[in-house]
Amino acid sequence: MLIGHAKQWEVLEKIYESNQLSHAYLFSGPEGIGKKLFAKEFVKFINCKDKNAPCQKCFSCLAIERGSFPDLMQVFPQEGGEIQISQIKQIQNFLSYKSYYGAFRAVIVDNAQTMNQEAQSCFLKTLEEPKGQTLIFLISSKPDMFLPTISSRCQTIKFFKPKNLPENHDKIKREQEILKELLPVINSSLAEKFKYTKSLDFEKRSAREILEVLQKYFRKQLLNNFSDQKVKKALELSEEISQKLLFTNANPRLALEILLLELTN
């Protein structure tokens, strides 16, 4: 199940067996390679009676698999693509209680880099003052988007894409659909660009998701022509906009308009 991550598992297993677990870990690496699944399996491991191989038949393993384990909380970006301060306060409330089963209270924060600045500042307090047996996993493909004070308070474990990892076909299909919509717009008139951004429904498709597809497209273009200054500038601008969307109240529609207009120059 944990394809290609044996070394990472061995490291954490040894740390656990020596009673030296940190209260917070940052799992960094490409999207879709199983970082979140790894975290869930490790929570199973520390709660399962059979430490050599989680049995998946005991109460804790089954409850974790079904998402009903009272000592595990999972957090995901809300509609709009952000993890907000209200969710961080829910984490703090969850961690304020003792474990139901006398082990760890665990939190898995998926796409943790989408915490906005307010949420990250609030979350920092949780990292500074952990209570009891607390175990937090931040799952991220873009660790450079965290405040330095958050990264410094987590133990970082890097993950790499295994050679034999199956493709995430749903994600690929979704990105292809977005790119199919974008390609005619990239080289279209100003009017068409405004029409496209006006038609976007950010509850169905976040601005960050669109930006990530654009960034992949720009990087591929640079591989074909590394001297293309226009594409380089567009890539740099898209990355700058991603940062602003995360840490400020920038208007996502306006931000995409600015980027698409830059491609017209």
N, C-alpha and C positions, 0 to 999 in steps of 0.2 A: 504493500500500500504506500509506503514511504519511499517511492522510487528515487534512488540516487542520493538519499540524504543520510546514509548510514554513519558517516563521520560526525555529522552534527548530532545525531541521536546518541552516539557513543560519548561525546563530550558532555551532553546534558545528563546522561545516565550516571556517569562517574561523579559529576558535581552533586547530583541528588544523593547518591550512595554515601558520599563523604559529608553529607549534611551542610553543604556550602552553597545551596541555591540562592541566587540573588532574588530580590523581590520584583525585579523588572527586567525583561529581555526585549531587545529589538531584533526581530527577524527581518533582515533586509535581503532583497534579491528580486529578480524579474517577476512580473505578474504571472499567475497561472502555473506555478511550479510546485504548489502544495505546501506553502508555508503555514497557512491557516490550518490545514489538515494535520500537519506536523504538531502544531500547538495543541489541537484537540486530542491527538493520540498521546501526547505527553501528559495531559491532564488525566486521561484514562489511566496511564501508567502509574502515576503517583497515587491514584485512588483505588487501583485494582489490587486484590489480594495476591495475585500471581504477578510479581514484578518482572519475571523473565519474559512474559508475553501476555499483554492484556487479554483476558479471556473473552471479553465481549458478551459474556453470559451472566456476569454478576450484575447486581442492581446498578452500581455506579456506571459501569461501561455502557449498559443499555440506555440508562437515563441520559448520559452525555451524547450518545448517538442520536437519541430522539429529541435532544434539545430541552430536556426537562430536569436536568440535574441541578439541584438548588445551590450547589457551591460553584457553579460556572455561569458567568455572564458573558454574552457575546454582543459586541457593539459594531454597527455598520453605519456608513454614511446615510443620511436621510435624503429625501427627495431634494434635488438641487445639488447633490454631490458633496455635502459637508457633514462633518461630525460637529455638533453644536454644543455649547456650554451646558444646556439642559441635560444632554446625555452624559457629560462628565460628572455632573452632580448626581446623576443616577448611579454612576460607578462608585462615587464616594459613599453614597448611602449603602450600596451593596456591600462594600468592603468594611463598613462600620460594624457589621454583625459578625459574630463568630461562625465558624464552619458548622454546618449541620452534622457532619460526620467526623469532626475532629481532625480533618486534614487541612488542605489549603483552600482558601477562597480564591478562585482564579478568574481572571478577566482576559478575554481575547478581543483586541481592537483591530478590526480589519480595515485596510486602507487608512491606517492611522495618520498618514500625512495630510488627510483631508480635514483634520481638526483646524478650525479657523484660529486666528490669533487669540481670541478671547478664550476659546476652549483649551488651547495649549497652555495659556497662562494659568488657568484654573487647574488643569491636569498636573501641572508642575507641583502643586501643593501635595497631591496624592503621592507623587514620587519622592518628595522630600520627607514626608511623614507617614511611611507605611505602617499599617496596624496589623499586629498578629502575624499569622502565617498567610501572607498575601503573595500572589503570583500573577504578574501582569505580562501579557505578550502584546507588543506592538508589531503589527504586520504591515510592512511597507515596501513598495518598489521604488520609493523616492525619499530615502532617509535624509537627504540634504534639505528637505523642506521643513524639517523640525527646527524648533528653537534649539540653539546649542546647549542650553541648560537642560533640555529634556534628553537629548542624545547622551550627554555626559552622565546622566543618572541611570542609564540602562546598560546592561551588558549586551553588546552587539554580537549576533551570530549571523554570518553571511551564508546565503544559499545561492546555488548556481543551477542553471537549467541542465538537468540530466540529458544525456544523449538519447536515451530511450523513453523520454517522457511523451505520453500521448498528447496530441494537439487538443486544445479547447475549441471544439468546433462551433459551439454557440457564440463564443467571444469573437472568433474569426468571422463568422457570418455577420454578426452585428457590426463589426468594424468595416467589413466590405460594403454593407448597406450605407453606412455613413459616408464612406469614401465615394461611393457611387453618386450620392447626392452632392458631394462637395466638388468633384472634378469639373462639372460644367460651370459651377459658380466661380471657381478660382480664376478662370480666364474670361469671365463674363463682364458685362458693363456694370457701371456703378449702380444703375437702377436695379439690375438683377441681383447684385450683392445685397442691397438694402431689402429687396423683396424676400430673399432667402432668410436673412437674420430676423426679419419681422415675423416670418412664418414658424420660427422655431418654438417648440413646446419644451421648456426646460424641466418639466415634471417627467417627461418621457425620456429625455436625452439631455444630460447635463452639458454645460459649456466645457467643463474639463474633459469630458469624454470626447467631444468634438475636437478639442485642442490636441489631445493625445493622438488621435487619428491623423490630424494635420502634421504633427511633429514626426510621426513615422513616415509619412509621405515625403516631407522635406528631407529627412535623413536619407531616404532611398534615392531622392533626386541628387543629393550631394555625392553619393557613391558613384553615380553615373557622370557627374560633372562637378568635381570638388571646387573648381574655380568660380562657380556661379555665385556671385556676390549677392544677387537678389534673393536667392534661396537661403543663403547663409543669414542674411538680415531677417528674413521671414522666420527662420527657425529660432533665432535669438529673441525676436519679438514675441513669438508664441510662448517661449519659456518664461519670458518676463511677465507676460499676461497671466500665465498659470500661477505665478507667485503672487501677483496682485489679487487675483480672485480668491486665493487662499487666505491672505493676511489682511485684506482690506474689504471694504464694502463696494468694490468696483461693480459696475453694472455689466453682467455677462453678455448681454446683447450688444451693448456699445463696444465692449472689448473685442468681440468677434468681428464687428463691423470695421474697427480700426485695423485689425490684422488683415482682413480681406481687402480693404482699401489699399493697404501697403503693397499688396501684390499687383495692384494696377499701375503703380508708379514705374 
